[in-house]
Amino acid sequence: TGSKGLNDNAKYAYNYFVKNGISPAAAAGIVGNLWHEGLANPSKSNPDAKGTTSLGIAQFNSRGELPAL
């Protein structure tokens, strides 16, 4: 229930978090944040004015988190 209108990525992420002990409410919050950042389109990229490009489901950026992954 509650997954109507979500794409497969969101459903998968939600179910993964719940199966691994995250409460349904917390899982929904995490997925909601990831959805805003790019879960709907994992190939999404967002350049900014500083010359940094953020990529992927959590929009890691090329000068910060992304190189460490």
Backbone hydrogen bonds, N-H to C=O, Kabsch-Sander energy under -0.5 kcal/mol:
donor,donor_aa,acceptor,acceptor_aa,energy
6,L,3,S,-2.0
11,K,7,N,-2.2
12,Y,8,D,-2.7
13,A,9,N,-2.5
14,Y,10,A,-2.7
15,N,11,K,-2.6
16,Y,12,Y,-2.5
17,F,13,A,-2.5
18,V,14,Y,-2.4
19,K,15,N,-2.7
20,N,16,Y,-1.2
21,G,18,V,-1.7
22,I,17,F,-2.5
27,A,23,S,-3.0
28,A,24,P,-2.3
29,G,25,A,-1.8
30,I,26,A,-2.5
31,V,27,A,-2.7
32,G,28,A,-2.4
33,N,29,G,-2.1
34,L,30,I,-2.8
35,W,31,V,-2.8
36,H,32,G,-1.9
37,E,33,N,-1.9
38,G,34,L,-1.9
39,L,34,L,-2.7
40,A,35,W,-0.6
41,N,38,G,-1.2
44,K,41,N,-2.4
46,N,54,S,-2.3
48,D,52,T,-2.1
51,G,48,D,-1.6
54,S,46,N,-2.2
55,L,60,F,-3.4
56,G,44,K,-1.2
59,Q,56,G,-0.9
60,F,55,L,-1.6
62,S,53,T,-1.8
64,G,61,N,-1.0
66,L,61,N,-1.9
68,A,65,E,-0.9
69,L,65,E,-0.6
69,L,66,L,-1.5
